[in-house]
Amino acid sequence: MPKTAKPSTLPMTGRVKAKSAYGIQLEEMPDIWLNWSLPEYRKEPWHADDVEKGDYVDLMVSGKYIKSIEIIEPPADEGMVGTAKMRDDIHALADEMDEDAFEGYETAPEGRENRMRSPIAVNREQSIQNQVALKCAVELAIGMRGTVTEGQTAGPLNGAFVVSIYKQFRDALNEQ
């Protein structure tokens, strides 16, 4: 008797266009409904109850069945580094503002106040903080080196000194 090929489980990311009791439809595939798999075939993470229209999700899909679903942060529209004009505009705006512009407004969507953030977004933010701490440590070590007097040659930067400064910056960034 010939064996039938089982569909392989493939990762997929998209934005939820519609949701029903039986599954979801993604904006990237408007004509296809992906159905919830039976409980015995599901894998972690399983956030199907929390998914709403407009959410970005990571899926593991086998055929037309969702084996795993996780809500993720929406993709960033801006680049990692802003332009000089944008930074100047932000600083000028910050100088003008004396009070909290969002005072009295709810910043979290209703029903999502206690939802944990995506580990992808948390790891990205932590990585950016570590990069900033390392850059500051190197710049500080170079600045502390000072100018070389006439007739002398500059020695190499001490790596242990730079690492100790980096650890202090990193610890300061991670304080709660």
C-alpha positions in Angstrom: 0.0 0.0 0.0 1.6 3.4 -1.0 2.2 6.0 1.6 0.6 9.3 1.3 2.8 12.4 1.8 1.8 14.4 4.8 1.9 18.2 4.3 4.9 19.7 5.9 4.6 22.4 8.6 5.7 25.8 7.3 6.2 29.1 9.1 4.1 32.0 8.0 3.7 35.7 9.0 0.9 38.0 8.2 -1.8 40.4 9.3 -5.2 39.1 10.2 -7.9 40.3 7.8 -10.8 38.3 9.3 -11.4 35.9 12.2 -14.1 33.3 12.7 -14.7 30.6 15.2 -13.0 28.1 12.8 -9.9 30.1 11.7 -8.5 33.3 10.3 -7.9 34.9 6.9 -4.7 36.8 6.2 -4.4 40.1 4.2 -1.6 38.5 2.2 -3.9 35.6 1.1 -7.4 37.1 0.8 -9.1 34.1 -0.8 -7.8 31.4 1.6 -9.1 30.7 5.1 -6.7 28.9 7.5 -8.5 26.7 9.9 -7.6 25.9 13.6 -6.2 22.5 13.9 -7.7 20.0 16.4 -6.4 20.4 20.0 -4.3 17.2 19.8 -2.3 18.6 16.8 -1.7 22.0 18.2 1.7 23.3 19.4 2.8 26.1 21.6 2.5 29.1 21.4 -1.3 29.0 20.9 -2.8 32.5 21.1 -5.9 31.9 19.0 -8.3 33.3 21.6 -6.4 36.6 21.8 -6.1 37.2 18.0 -8.1 40.1 16.6 -8.6 41.6 13.2 -5.5 43.7 12.3 -3.1 41.8 14.6 0.2 40.6 13.1 0.8 36.9 13.7 3.4 34.2 13.3 1.9 30.9 12.3 3.0 27.3 11.8 0.7 26.0 9.0 0.3 22.4 7.7 -1.9 22.5 4.6 -4.8 24.7 5.5 -4.5 24.0 9.3 -2.9 26.2 11.8 -0.7 24.2 14.2 0.7 27.2 16.2 -0.2 30.9 16.3 1.5 33.8 18.1 0.7 37.5 18.1 3.8 39.7 17.3 4.6 43.4 17.2 3.8 45.1 13.8 6.8 45.7 11.6 8.6 49.0 12.0 8.1 51.5 9.2 11.0 53.7 10.1 14.7 52.8 9.8 16.9 52.0 12.7 18.6 55.5 12.5 16.7 58.6 11.9 17.8 61.5 9.7 19.6 64.6 11.3 16.5 66.7 10.4 14.2 64.3 12.2 16.4 64.3 15.3 16.5 68.1 15.3 12.7 68.3 15.0 12.3 65.9 17.9 14.7 67.9 20.1 12.9 71.2 19.2 9.5 69.6 20.0 10.8 68.2 23.3 12.1 71.7 24.2 8.6 73.2 23.6 6.7 70.6 25.6 6.4 71.2 29.3 3.8 68.6 30.1 2.9 65.1 29.2 1.1 65.1 25.8 -0.6 61.8 26.6 -1.9 62.7 30.1 -5.4 61.4 30.5 -5.3 59.1 27.5 -5.2 55.3 27.5 -2.2 54.2 25.5 -3.0 50.4 25.5 -5.9 49.1 23.4 -8.8 48.0 25.5 -8.5 44.5 26.8 -4.7 44.3 26.1 -3.4 46.1 29.2 -1.8 43.0 30.7 -0.7 41.2 27.5 3.0 40.3 27.5 5.1 41.9 24.8 6.5 39.8 22.0 9.9 38.3 22.8 11.1 39.4 19.4 10.4 43.1 20.2 11.9 42.7 23.7 15.1 41.1 22.3 15.4 43.8 19.7 15.2 46.6 22.2 17.7 44.8 24.5 20.1 44.4 21.5 19.8 48.1 20.7 20.5 49.1 24.3 23.6 46.8 24.4 24.9 48.4 21.1 24.4 51.9 22.5 26.2 50.9 25.7 29.2 49.5 23.8 29.4 52.5 21.5 29.4 54.9 24.5 32.0 52.9 26.3 34.4 53.0 23.3 33.8 56.7 22.8 34.4 57.4 26.4 37.6 55.3 26.5 38.9 57.1 23.4 38.0 60.5 24.9 39.7 59.7 28.2 42.8 58.7 26.4 43.6 62.4 25.9 46.1 64.0 23.6 49.6 62.5 23.2 52.4 64.8 24.2 55.0 65.7 21.7 57.7 63.0 21.2 55.6 60.2 22.6 53.5 57.6 20.8 50.0 56.6 21.8 49.6 53.1 23.3 46.8 50.8 22.4 43.5 51.1 24.2 43.2 48.7 27.1 40.3 46.3 26.2 39.6 45.4 29.8 39.1 49.1 30.6 36.6 49.5 27.7 34.7 46.3 28.8 34.5 47.6 32.4 32.9 50.9 31.1 30.6 48.9 28.9 29.4 46.8 31.8 28.6 49.9 33.8 26.6 51.4 31.0 24.8 48.1 30.3 23.9 47.7 34.0 22.6 51.3 34.2 20.4 50.7 31.1 18.9 47.5 32.7 18.0 49.0 36.0 14.3 49.0 36.7 
